[in-house]
Amino acid sequence: MNFRSRLCNHDRLLGILLTMPLPALAEICADAGFDWLFLDMEHGSLELRDVERIAQTVNDRCPCVVRVPINDRMWIGKVLDLGVSGVIIPQIRNAAEAGAAVHAAKYPPRGGRGIGVGRAARYGANLARYLENADEEIALIAQIEHKDAVANVEAIAGVEGVDALMIGPGDLSASYGKPGRSDDAEVQSAITRVREFAQSKKIPISLFSPDVDGARRAFAEGYTLVPVATDGLLFVRAASDMVKTILS
């Protein structure tokens, strides 16, 4: 089963968020057993050429799903032409924005994605098969990370082509005027509302977790797509623990 099939099947999928342009690090994470890699072009330093190199390194062994910088037809098309398994669209606030993302990600007649002969189509050698199957094999995940999106979550989820919802607790807390306070009662209430709605409609639901305990809790609460930590967080913690252990 490809990534989208597993996602829509509600399989538990553990990922890690990668922000650094290091194919070797992606390979280490793939070998460690993560189900998917979250490649972040919105906040990380990844450029298109970095995503392509990482995909060339690991995508056949561990699916790469890319968060594009913005909800934009050009960015979505360029990223998908690299042959990744899906896209995460940040800051979706209403059904119209979700529909625009789907239109950019799907080929005609379902959408308006342009036809190219990049890595996804094996540089043209596999174009016919790719065009036939891409719409069914590529996952599109809408990020719910603003209070407007919480209010419009039913309409967003109702857009055909949106495969899953991903809650972004950091930006969500900021939209309530409480940046970084994702544990605040109002923010937690919004998160719970989105999760319970998605689960009632059997829509795959995702939540970023900064640490192991958070990821375990997310799975226990019914989230099925769980990215945990970032490459930077992992190294910061490991380096700090090493220094403390040696010098204590």
CORJO-V924932 format. One record per residue. N is the residue number from 1. RES is the residue in one small letter. SS is DSSP state (H for helix, E for strand, - for the rest). Layout:
n=N res=RES ss=SS
n=N res=RES ss=SS
//
This chain:
n=1 res=m ss=-
n=2 res=n ss=-
n=3 res=f ss=H
n=4 res=r ss=H
n=5 res=s ss=H
n=6 res=r ss=H
n=7 res=l ss=H
n=8 res=c ss=H
n=9 res=n ss=-
n=10 res=h ss=-
n=11 res=d ss=-
n=12 res=r ss=-
n=13 res=l ss=E
n=14 res=l ss=E
n=15 res=g ss=E
n=16 res=i ss=E
n=17 res=l ss=E
n=18 res=l ss=E
n=19 res=t ss=-
n=20 res=m ss=-
n=21 res=p ss=-
n=22 res=l ss=-
n=23 res=p ss=H
n=24 res=a ss=H
n=25 res=l ss=H
n=26 res=a ss=H
n=27 res=e ss=H
n=28 res=i ss=H
n=29 res=c ss=H
n=30 res=a ss=H
n=31 res=d ss=H
n=32 res=a ss=H
n=33 res=g ss=-
n=34 res=f ss=-
n=35 res=d ss=-
n=36 res=w ss=E
n=37 res=l ss=E
n=38 res=f ss=E
n=39 res=l ss=E
n=40 res=d ss=E
n=41 res=m ss=-
n=42 res=e ss=-
n=43 res=h ss=-
n=44 res=g ss=-
n=45 res=s ss=-
n=46 res=l ss=-
n=47 res=e ss=-
n=48 res=l ss=H
n=49 res=r ss=H
n=50 res=d ss=H
n=51 res=v ss=H
n=52 res=e ss=H
n=53 res=r ss=H
n=54 res=i ss=H
n=55 res=a ss=H
n=56 res=q ss=H
n=57 res=t ss=H
n=58 res=v ss=H
n=59 res=n ss=-
n=60 res=d ss=-
n=61 res=r ss=-
n=62 res=c ss=-
n=63 res=p ss=E
n=64 res=c ss=E
n=65 res=v ss=E
n=66 res=v ss=E
n=67 res=r ss=E
n=68 res=v ss=-
n=69 res=p ss=-
n=70 res=i ss=-
n=71 res=n ss=-
n=72 res=d ss=-
n=73 res=r ss=H
n=74 res=m ss=H
n=75 res=w ss=H
n=76 res=i ss=H
n=77 res=g ss=H
n=78 res=k ss=H
n=79 res=v ss=H
n=80 res=l ss=H
n=81 res=d ss=-
n=82 res=l ss=-
n=83 res=g ss=-
n=84 res=v ss=-
n=85 res=s ss=-
n=86 res=g ss=E
n=87 res=v ss=E
n=88 res=i ss=E
n=89 res=i ss=E
n=90 res=p ss=-
n=91 res=q ss=-
n=92 res=i ss=-
n=93 res=r ss=-
n=94 res=n ss=-
n=95 res=a ss=H
n=96 res=a ss=H
n=97 res=e ss=H
n=98 res=a ss=H
n=99 res=g ss=H
n=100 res=a ss=H
n=101 res=a ss=H
n=102 res=v ss=H
n=103 res=h ss=H
n=104 res=a ss=H
n=105 res=a ss=H
n=106 res=k ss=-
n=107 res=y ss=E
n=108 res=p ss=-
n=109 res=p ss=-
n=110 res=r ss=-
n=111 res=g ss=-
n=112 res=g ss=-
n=113 res=r ss=E
n=114 res=g ss=-
n=115 res=i ss=-
n=116 res=g ss=-
n=117 res=v ss=-
n=118 res=g ss=-
n=119 res=r ss=H
n=120 res=a ss=H
n=121 res=a ss=H
n=122 res=r ss=H
n=123 res=y ss=H
n=124 res=g ss=H
n=125 res=a ss=-
n=126 res=n ss=-
n=127 res=l ss=H
n=128 res=a ss=H
n=129 res=r ss=H
n=130 res=y ss=H
n=131 res=l ss=H
n=132 res=e ss=H
n=133 res=n ss=H
n=134 res=a ss=H
n=135 res=d ss=H
n=136 res=e ss=H
n=137 res=e ss=H
n=138 res=i ss=-
n=139 res=a ss=E
n=140 res=l ss=E
n=141 res=i ss=E
n=142 res=a ss=E
n=143 res=q ss=E
n=144 res=i ss=E
n=145 res=e ss=-
n=146 res=h ss=-
n=147 res=k ss=H
n=148 res=d ss=H
n=149 res=a ss=H
n=150 res=v ss=H
n=151 res=a ss=H
n=152 res=n ss=-
n=153 res=v ss=H
n=154 res=e ss=H
n=155 res=a ss=H
n=156 res=i ss=H
n=157 res=a ss=H
n=158 res=g ss=-
n=159 res=v ss=-
n=160 res=e ss=-
n=161 res=g ss=-
n=162 res=v ss=-
n=163 res=d ss=-
n=164 res=a ss=E
n=165 res=l ss=E
n=166 res=m ss=E
n=167 res=i ss=E
n=168 res=g ss=-
n=169 res=p ss=H
n=170 res=g ss=H
n=171 res=d ss=H
n=172 res=l ss=H
n=173 res=s ss=H
n=174 res=a ss=H
n=175 res=s ss=H
n=176 res=y ss=-
n=177 res=g ss=-
n=178 res=k ss=-
n=179 res=p ss=-
n=180 res=g ss=-
n=181 res=r ss=-
n=182 res=s ss=-
n=183 res=d ss=-
n=184 res=d ss=-
n=185 res=a ss=H
n=186 res=e ss=H
n=187 res=v ss=H
n=188 res=q ss=H
n=189 res=s ss=H
n=190 res=a ss=H
n=191 res=i ss=H
n=192 res=t ss=H
n=193 res=r ss=H
n=194 res=v ss=H
n=195 res=r ss=H
n=196 res=e ss=H
n=197 res=f ss=H
n=198 res=a ss=H
n=199 res=q ss=H
n=200 res=s ss=H
n=201 res=k ss=-
n=202 res=k ss=-
n=203 res=i ss=-
n=204 res=p ss=E
n=205 res=i ss=E
n=206 res=s ss=E
n=207 res=l ss=E
n=208 res=f ss=-
n=209 res=s ss=E
n=210 res=p ss=-
n=211 res=d ss=-
n=212 res=v ss=H
n=213 res=d ss=H
n=214 res=g ss=H
n=215 res=a ss=H
n=216 res=r ss=H
n=217 res=r ss=H
n=218 res=a ss=H
n=219 res=f ss=H
n=220 res=a ss=H
n=221 res=e ss=-
n=222 res=g ss=-
n=223 res=y ss=-
n=224 res=t ss=-
n=225 res=l ss=E
n=226 res=v ss=E
n=227 res=p ss=E
n=228 res=v ss=E
n=229 res=a ss=E
n=230 res=t ss=E
n=231 res=d ss=H
n=232 res=g ss=H
n=233 res=l ss=H
n=234 res=l ss=H
n=235 res=f ss=H
n=236 res=v ss=H
n=237 res=r ss=H
n=238 res=a ss=H
n=239 res=a ss=H
n=240 res=s ss=H
n=241 res=d ss=H
n=242 res=m ss=H
n=243 res=v ss=H
n=244 res=k ss=H
n=245 res=t ss=H
n=246 res=i ss=H
n=247 res=l ss=H
n=248 res=s ss=-
//
